[in-house]
Amino acid sequence: MSSLVAERQAEFSDPGRVHFGLADALRATAILAVVFHHVAYMTNPTLGNLRPVIFGYLGIWGVNCFFLLSGYLLGRPYVAMLLDPKRKAPSTKLFYLRRFLRIYPLYAVGIILSIAVGYLVDRSLPPAFDVTAHLLMLQTLTKATAESINGPMWTMPVDAEFYLVLPLCAFAMAAFLRGKSEASRLRILLATFAALFVGSILFRLIVLLLVPAARDDFALSVVLIRNVVGFAGTFALGMFLALLGMKFSHRLAGKPIFFRSLFVAGVLLALSQLTNRADVVTQGHESFTAIVRLAFNEALASISVGAILLGLSESELSLVARLTRTRAVASAAALAYAVYLIHWPVIALVDSLIKAPQGLRALFELGLLSAIPILVVAFLMHTYIERPLLAIKDRKRDTKDLGVKLSPQDSVPTWPVPERTTL
């Protein structure tokens, strides 16, 4: 068995070790996909005489990558607890505290900066209600606030909802599984993850059929279907992959061809959907096929991400393993969260200053001119706000509950080599 496979097995067998470089690399890639989609959305590039292509699937792929990684990394300790009744449950108090330190302070700074940049663009301030809704992470409850201040921030309440329900659902499931055999526990967990995946698709389909306006109105779709219920399948798929690694890594090892094929299939699935105008799929068409396709968009993206993650992690591609440990990937992962929070208002500001025309050339102009201020602001946010908080967060590990011994590599180094666990 190769050393790479052995290392991956060690990572999977210890649910407390979530320092997984490939996850960081995927998250950085997802951020780039979302940023590129939003630049394309602003410029409406065309390829030859074809209709405008806004690369909506890139945004959907990136968002589902975030959520799948949340399920994969954060759900692992709870999956391990559910599989082994002798394992002590993770501390809920520490889980919520670490999630707060990781997510909220930089998020709040992102809101403040977004308001400031928005004022530079149109000389107006958002209503106090909108600001309050965003600060409380409740903006996705109403259509009026879903995309106000900073549109892409709608994903943050969804992640927060997952953080809130994960320990509660895990402990409820643990109570249900009490006294059951290991085989029964495994079967029930697999059935639960499958039911969540299928159920989230059905939920989306039912809402799209009952509320036609949600098919083309993105803000309304955020309120009705782009919530923790609509994305339950993506989170569940991430937890399923964690379970797969814990229980079956010894059976999966030594089959690199299968996993390389799985990786290629995941990439091809993403590419096949690349020009799908996912944000406005029906475009006035009310055919049942178009509605079903819209309901399946998120599921296809999460399947693509899952295939890529599992394929790369188990395929013994040493080059990929080395790349995920490089300084460039570490730096990109360190800045990724700040880039996500600030990229949309910066793109809007640059667009208002240069008055970029529509088209393919404008795509590159706006993208290149926006990249520098985005990276500068993200670097400052990471260095002076995020990194000090990560240091505090990293000291509050649940090592006693998880039985994890910290190594020197688990401390938070200085930028540009960040804490590898960026979730």
Number of C-alpha atoms within 10 A of each C-alpha: 7 9 10 17 21 14 11 17 20 15 17 22 18 16 23 23 19 19 17 18 22 20 25 26 23 21 24 26 18 24 27 19 20 24 23 20 22 24 26 25 17 20 25 20 23 17 10 8 6 8 10 19 20 25 25 24 26 28 25 23 26 25 23 27 29 24 25 30 27 22 26 26 23 24 25 27 25 24 21 24 19 25 22 15 17 9 15 16 19 20 16 15 10 14 18 15 13 21 16 16 18 22 18 16 13 20 22 16 17 23 19 15 19 21 20 16 20 20 14 14 17 10 9 11 14 13 11 9 11 19 19 12 17 24 16 12 21 17 26 27 17 16 17 13 23 26 19 21 25 21 15 21 23 24 20 19 19 23 19 18 14 21 20 15 11 19 20 12 12 18 17 11 17 20 11 12 19 11 11 12 13 14 9 13 21 19 11 15 19 17 12 15 20 15 15 21 20 14 17 24 24 16 17 24 21 15 18 21 17 10 13 13 13 19 24 18 13 18 20 21 22 22 19 21 22 20 20 21 20 25 28 24 28 34 29 25 25 28 27 24 21 25 25 15 23 21 15 12 19 12 9 17 19 16 12 18 13 14 24 21 16 22 24 17 17 24 15 13 17 21 14 11 18 19 15 18 18 21 20 15 18 19 11 10 11 12 9 12 11 16 20 17 15 24 25 17 19 25 23 21 26 30 23 24 29 25 23 22 24 19 23 22 25 25 24 22 16 12 8 14 16 11 15 19 17 13 14 14 22 24 20 22 29 27 27 24 23 25 27 21 25 26 27 23 24 24 22 19 19 18 22 13 10 11 12 16 16 16 17 17 14 20 22 16 16 22 20 12 15 20 16 12 16 21 18 13 18 23 21 13 20 24 17 10 15 23 20 15 19 22 17 14 18 18 13 13 17 19 14 11 14 20 13 14 11 12 7 8 10 15 15 20 14 12 16 18 18 22 24 25 19 22 20
